[in-house]
Amino acid sequence: MIKAHKAHEIPVPSDSILAPLYKRADLLDAFAIQLPAGASDDLEVLARAGFERQAWWIRALTRVRDMIMATVGVKSSRAVGIAAAARGVVIGFFPLLSKRAGELVMGADDSHLDFRLAIQLRTGAAGGRELVVVSVVHCHNLLGRTYLAVIKPFHRVIARASLEQVASRSV
């Protein structure tokens, strides 16, 4: 029987390139999952496994988010992805902002908030490899703070589900 890999919350890693953004963040969290043996070492491959071809319920929530936010002039996830693709690499609908050994950063800035997502591959406590996702959000106004308050519970579930998707696909 294959052991199920479960994502869990961890302290935010101090060695992330995003660490300078932790101060005064409106949302700051990190989740990790143990990767199965044979999973890729390529962060971009792992990120694509977690943030592309997402579960139906995540796609449905994203569509609802896009419809509601369009009423207040916020770009849809599709529009963010299309604009970013014209400038460079996109993973899911997130623009890839930087990539270095052991960590890549995706994110976008908008009128209501700035969002960054770091993905790290590191040695876990048990000696295996673990994938870590760090989220940092800075809100600019009441719309950003209201939006974040509404989506925060969904964000936590989606972050864990995205990591579990990577582990289950054994990419």
C-alpha positions as CSV (number, residue, x, y, z in Angstrom):
1,M,0.0,0.0,0.0
2,I,1.3,3.5,-0.9
3,K,1.6,5.8,2.1
4,A,-0.4,9.0,1.6
5,H,1.6,12.2,1.7
6,K,-0.1,15.0,3.7
7,A,0.9,18.7,3.5
8,H,1.3,20.4,6.9
9,E,1.9,23.9,8.1
10,I,5.5,24.8,9.1
11,P,7.2,27.9,10.4
12,V,8.1,30.3,7.6
13,P,11.7,29.5,6.4
14,S,14.2,32.2,7.3
15,D,16.3,31.3,4.3
16,S,13.7,32.2,1.7
17,I,14.4,35.0,-0.8
18,L,11.0,36.3,0.4
19,A,12.2,36.8,4.0
20,P,12.6,40.5,3.7
21,L,8.9,40.7,2.8
22,Y,7.8,38.9,6.0
23,K,7.7,42.2,7.9
24,R,4.2,43.6,8.2
25,A,2.8,41.0,5.8
26,D,-1.0,40.8,5.9
27,L,-0.7,37.0,5.1
28,L,2.3,34.9,5.8
29,D,2.3,31.2,5.9
30,A,4.3,28.1,4.8
31,F,3.3,24.5,4.1
32,A,5.5,21.5,3.4
33,I,5.1,18.0,2.1
34,Q,7.5,15.0,2.0
35,L,8.1,14.1,-1.7
36,P,8.0,10.5,-2.7
37,A,11.2,8.8,-3.9
38,G,11.8,9.4,-7.6
39,A,10.0,12.8,-7.6
40,S,11.8,15.4,-9.8
41,D,14.5,17.8,-8.5
42,D,13.4,20.5,-11.0
43,L,11.5,23.2,-9.1
44,E,9.7,24.4,-12.2
45,V,8.4,20.8,-13.0
46,L,7.3,20.5,-9.3
47,A,5.6,23.9,-9.4
48,R,3.8,23.1,-12.6
49,A,2.5,19.8,-11.1
50,G,1.0,21.8,-8.2
51,F,-0.4,24.8,-9.9
52,E,-1.4,23.7,-13.4
53,R,-4.2,21.3,-14.1
54,Q,-5.6,21.9,-10.6
55,A,-8.5,20.0,-9.1
56,W,-12.0,20.9,-10.4
57,W,-13.0,22.5,-7.1
58,I,-10.0,24.8,-7.1
59,R,-10.8,25.8,-10.7
60,A,-14.4,26.5,-9.7
61,L,-13.4,28.6,-6.7
62,T,-11.0,30.6,-9.0
63,R,-13.9,31.2,-11.5
64,V,-16.1,32.5,-8.7
65,R,-13.2,34.7,-7.4
66,D,-12.7,36.1,-10.9
67,M,-16.5,36.9,-11.4
68,I,-16.8,38.6,-8.1
69,M,-13.5,40.6,-8.4
70,A,-14.4,41.7,-11.9
71,T,-17.2,43.8,-10.4
72,V,-14.6,45.9,-8.6
73,G,-12.2,46.2,-11.5
74,V,-9.6,43.5,-10.4
75,K,-7.9,41.5,-13.1
76,S,-9.1,37.9,-13.5
77,S,-6.6,35.1,-13.0
78,R,-6.7,34.4,-16.7
79,A,-5.9,38.1,-17.5
80,V,-3.0,38.0,-15.1
81,G,-1.6,34.9,-16.8
82,I,-2.0,36.2,-20.3
83,A,-0.3,39.5,-19.5
84,A,2.5,37.7,-17.7
85,A,3.0,35.2,-20.6
86,A,3.6,38.1,-22.9
87,R,6.6,39.0,-20.6
88,G,8.0,35.6,-19.7
89,V,7.3,32.3,-18.0
90,V,4.0,31.6,-16.3
91,I,3.2,28.7,-14.0
92,G,-0.6,28.2,-13.8
93,F,-1.6,31.8,-14.0
94,F,1.3,33.1,-11.8
95,P,4.2,34.9,-13.4
96,L,7.6,33.3,-12.6
97,L,9.5,36.2,-11.1
98,S,12.8,34.5,-10.2
99,K,14.5,31.1,-10.0
100,R,17.7,30.1,-8.1
101,A,19.1,26.9,-6.9
102,G,16.6,25.5,-4.4
103,E,13.9,28.2,-4.7
104,L,11.6,29.8,-7.3
105,V,9.3,32.8,-6.8
106,M,6.0,33.5,-8.5
107,G,3.6,36.4,-7.9
108,A,1.9,39.5,-9.1
109,D,1.2,43.0,-8.0
110,D,-2.3,44.6,-8.3
111,S,-4.1,47.6,-7.1
112,H,-5.5,45.8,-4.1
113,L,-2.5,43.7,-3.0
114,D,0.9,42.2,-3.9
115,F,1.2,38.4,-3.7
116,R,4.4,36.3,-3.7
117,L,4.7,32.5,-3.6
118,A,8.1,30.9,-3.0
119,I,8.6,27.2,-3.7
120,Q,11.6,25.6,-2.0
121,L,13.0,22.1,-2.3
122,R,15.0,21.1,0.8
123,T,16.1,18.1,2.9
124,G,13.3,17.2,5.4
125,A,13.7,16.3,9.0
126,A,13.6,12.6,8.3
127,G,16.3,13.0,5.6
128,G,14.0,12.8,2.6
129,R,13.2,15.7,0.4
130,E,10.3,18.1,1.1
131,L,8.6,20.7,-1.0
132,V,7.8,24.0,0.8
133,V,5.4,26.7,-0.3
134,V,5.7,30.1,1.3
135,S,2.9,32.7,0.7
136,V,3.4,36.4,1.4
137,V,0.7,39.0,0.8
138,H,0.8,42.8,1.4
139,C,-2.6,44.6,1.1
140,H,-2.7,48.2,-0.2
141,N,-6.3,49.2,0.8
142,L,-9.6,48.2,2.2
143,L,-10.4,46.1,-0.9
144,G,-7.2,44.1,-0.5
145,R,-7.8,43.5,3.2
146,T,-11.5,42.5,2.6
147,Y,-10.5,40.2,-0.2
148,L,-7.8,38.6,1.9
149,A,-10.2,38.1,4.8
150,V,-12.6,36.2,2.5
151,I,-10.1,34.0,0.7
152,K,-7.7,33.2,3.5
153,P,-9.5,30.0,4.6
154,F,-9.6,28.8,1.0
155,H,-6.0,29.8,0.4
156,R,-4.8,27.5,3.2
157,V,-6.8,24.5,1.9
158,I,-5.7,25.2,-1.7
159,A,-2.0,25.5,-0.7
160,R,-2.1,22.1,1.0
161,A,-4.1,20.5,-1.8
162,S,-1.6,21.9,-4.4
163,L,1.3,20.3,-2.5
164,E,-0.5,17.0,-2.1
165,Q,-1.2,17.1,-5.9
166,V,2.6,17.3,-6.5
167,A,3.3,14.4,-4.2
168,S,0.5,12.2,-5.7
169,R,1.7,12.8,-9.2
170,S,5.3,11.8,-8.3
171,V,6.7,14.0,-11.1
